[in-house]
Amino acid sequence: MINALKCLSDAGVSVWLDTLSRSRIASGSLAELASKHYVVGVTTNPTIFNDAISNGPEYESQMSELAAREVTAGEAVRTITAADVRAAADVLRPAFLSSASGQDGRVSIEVDPRFAHDTVATVAEARHLAWLVDRPNIYIKIPATEAGLPAITEITAQGISVNVTLIFSVERYRLVADAYLSGLERARETGQDLSQISSVASFFVSRMDTEVDKRLDALGTPEARTLRGRAAVANARLAYKAFEEIFSGQRWEGLQQSGANKQRPLWASTGVKDSSYEPTKYVAGLIAPNTVSTMPEATLLAVEDRGLTGGDSVRNTYDQARADLDALERLGVSYEEVVQRLEDEGVAKFQESWNALLATTEAQLAPREHGRLERR
């Protein structure tokens, strides 16, 4: 059963888990996934932490201490999430030390998504989170918004490793890769060790099909029906094609000679949203070297249970991928309109999740204020 995950690993796909909680760390579940199930990374987001804090008694003691110090909900969230990420990074440290240039064994922590359109605040928050977690094997998650691009360059130039999130279009991915390369060039100018800087570019997959399929269903034609479920994989495969082009040219070769690491594509949102699709759809369809597949636990278990057939499923598919997206355009499904909508919705959803996380934390802090011992 577990051989399917080993096959992914052998094919050059790093298996990451898209969830984290204190109970998973304390129970040894994360350590077991790392030792027996080929999991070599963890990604987090505000929704994941909100679920963990809402349902985890493990946070009780720390929450009481934070309440006693009268910290704000925002500061409490940073402290709590940083503690979980730090502990998870320690669990995955063996994978970090054994992976090529320390690109795996990583845990991601997200910049406050309310700063998604504020470059200065994003940079300040990223620096603070890197200091707060204080582990070499973390990624700071920065959204691929227009304001996020210069922040990616600045943070990379400062030697902080970045997980660029919320990428939906191939063109935006190219800009993300350019921002990373620009950051590496600046880091090289200041004499930094480029081998210690790493990055992944999180390309969101299933949400593309959700939006496109909705538009195809509205058309209701036979041709529209044949294109259901094809946009997301096609889009991601063309992003990988761009990755191959960007990280093979003269600009990259100069950085590589200085010890730089490629910014690997990371396939995010790999859980299917349409129950009629095979649960391993977005894993099996995106197997290629130098990639990361981050999966919710249900998807990871589905891969174990159902297995995977074949190896590389990306290269040599570019013509078909381009044809699928062109066919959508001919039907009036605008690629540019879809990806912009997904970015706008993605930022809004992360902001909503962050606000929910703040509200959950505020509610858990408040009762303790009334039960606090009177200070002398």
Disulfide bonds with the S-S distance in Angstrom:
none
